[in-house]
């Protein structure tokens, strides 16, 4: 008998072999790393900074805490966390993509971040940290790129301390039909053009729009977090549901 076909998953709207998705996502972020921050400001009109500020406010992070910033990219959240945890705390900026991690590390060093920051190249599905290590874990605009989201949610639960918080900031599903139509037009017509003009890469921003549509909606992600073992799960819609912040606690 011929061997069974390899398992499939989605890469945007494409069906690809599960084992190939991580490499394809890596190619996207290797391509856009140098212009990532510029594109974020252009795409959101700077509003992404407010989304991240709200996430920080709900993190409960205090001096002395240990924080893991997964898919931390260019370090926006990590920078804010280092200010909160102080010299006695620790922040780990983690990303699976070496190009993004280098941009983030260099940017934070340039901003004067010192001894309370560590950098780790890490896969959200296989976190290289001991059980019960972190008071807070954040993953901002990264979960949709993870191949096995359920596995990643369980991995994050494992390394959280009891009572620790997981924050998932991610693009989601607008509740208003007119807003959804306008958002679709913007995503599939304007974003790829913007990506071509600014980052010389229309395909990566087309993938961005597609990956958002394939990501679980607010209630589905909340249910996934509950199934993974988190309690007191809740979400907060921002900008009409274009973005949502999910929060869960490790029992």
N, C-alpha and C positions, 0 to 999 in steps of 0.2 A: 504493500500500500504506500502511496506517496505521503510524505510528511504533511501534517496539517498546516494550513497557511498561517503566517505570523499574525498575532493579534493586531488590531487596528485601533487608532485613536484619531482625533481631529487635530489638524493644524490649520487654524482658521476654518475655511469651508472645505478644505481638502481632507481626504482620508489618507493617512500615512501609517506605516508600520510603527507600532508603539515604541520600539527601540530606537527609531529614527527621530522622534519628535524633539528630544532634548537638543540634538545637534542642530536641527533646523531653527529652533528658538535661539540657540547660541549664535547662529549666523546673523539673525536679525539684530541682536544687540551688539555684536561685534561691529556691525555696519553703522549703527546709529549712536554709539557711545559718545563720540566726540561732540555731537550736536544735540545730545539728549536733553540737557537743561534748556537750551534755547527753544527746542521744539515743544517742550512742556509748557513754557510760558506762552508761546504763540498759540498752541492748540487750545489752551484753557483760558486764554486772556489773563493769565496770572492767578486764576481762581484756585489752582491746585495748591497754592500756598495756604489758602484758607481751609481747604479740606484737611491738609496735614496738620494745621494748627489745632483744628477741632479734635483730631485724633490724639494729639499730644495731651490736650486738656482732659480727655477721657481715659488716659492711660493709667492714672494713679501713681505714676513714677515719682519717687522721692529720693532724697540724698541717701547714698549707700546702696541703692538697688542695682541689680544686674539685669541688663536689657539686651535682647537679641533682635536685631533689625534685619530680617530675612528679605532677600531681593532688594537690599538697601541701596543698590545702584550708586548714584552720585552723592548719597549721604545726607540728604535733606533732613530726614527724621533723626538719623544718628547724631547729627550736630546738635539738634535740640535736646536729645536725650542726654548727651554728655554734659550739657549745662545743668540738667535737672539732677543727675546722679551725683555730681560733684566729684572731688578727688578720691573719695572713699568708695565710689561706685565703679561700675564697669559697663561699657557698651561694646557689643560685638557687631560690627558691620559685616554682614554675610551676603554673598551673592554667588550664584553658580557660574557667572560669566566673568572671566578674567579681565576683559576690556572695561566693563562697567566698574569692576572692583578697583582697578587701577585709577580710573577717573575719580571715583569716590574717595579713595585713600589720599590721593594727591590734593584734592580739593579741601579735605578736612585738615590736612597738614598745613596748607596755605592759610587756613582760617585760624590756626593756632591751637588746634585740638591736640592734647598731649597724652599723658600716661593713662587716662581712663578709657582709651579706645583701643580695641583690637580689631584686626581684619582677618576674615576667614573665607576662603572659597569653599562653599558648601552647597549641597543639594538639599532642598527643603524636605525631600522624601527620606533622606538618610542623614540626619543631623549628627555631626561628630562631637556631641557633647554628652556629659553624664546626665542621668535622670535628675529631675528636681533641681535644676541649676538656675533658672531665670525667674525673676519677679514679673517680667513683662516680655511678650514677644509681639513684634509688629511685622506685618507683611503688606506693603503698599504697592498696589498695581503689579503684583507678581503672581498671585495665586492662579490667575487665569492661564498663565503660561506653564503651570506645573502639569506633568503628564497624569499623575495619579493624585488627585486632590485629597481623596479620603486618606491615603497613606501619609500625605504631608500633614494633614490635620492631626492625625494620631502621633506623628513624630514630634510635632510641636507640643502636644499635650504631655508627652513623655518628659521633655526637658523643662517644662514649666514646674515651678514649685507649687505645692498645694495653695490655693488661693490666688495664684498668679493669673494674669489676664492675657488673653490673645486678642489682638486688634487686627482685623482684616479690612483694609481700605481698598476698594476696587470699584471699577466701572460696573454699573448694574442696569436695571431696566426702568426707564421713566414710566410713571403711572398715567400720564396724560397722552392721549392719542396724537394730538396735534404736535406736542413736544417730541414725541417719538418720531413722527414723520420728518420734522425739521432736523432732528438729530441724525437720522439716517442719511438725509441729503448731505448734511455737513460731513458725516463720517466717510461716505463712499465717494464723494465728489471733491470736497475741499481738502481733506486730510492727505490723500495720496498726492495731490498737486502741491500742497505745502511741503510734503516730504521730499518731493522731487526738487523743488526750488531751493530749499534750505539745507537738506541733508543729502541731496543727490540720490535719493532712495525712495521711490514711490511704492515699491512692493512691500517694504517693511511696514509702512503706514497703512497699506491696504490690509495686511495681516492683522495689524492692531485693531482695525474696525471689525474684521471678521471674528477675531478672538473674543472681543467684547460680546458679540451676539451669541457666541457658543458658551459663554460663562453662565453658571447657574444664576437664576434670579434671586431676589432677596430672601423669599421664604424658603426656597430650596437650599440655599447655602446655610441658612439658620438651621434647617433640619439636618444637614450634613454635619454641622458642628455638634449638635446634640447627639447624633448617632456616634460621633467620634469620642464622646464622653464629657463634653463641656456642659456646664450648668449655667443658669441665669443668662442664656443667650438672648441677645437683642440686636436690633440694627437701627441705624439712623440714616434716613435718606437726606441727601444734599443735592442742590441744584435740580430739584424736581425728580430725583431718583436716578439721574445720570450717573451719580456716584453714591455708594452706600458704605457706611462704616459698620461692620459687624464686631460685636464684642462678646466674648465668652470667658468663663472662669473655670479653672481646674478645681474640682472638688477637693 
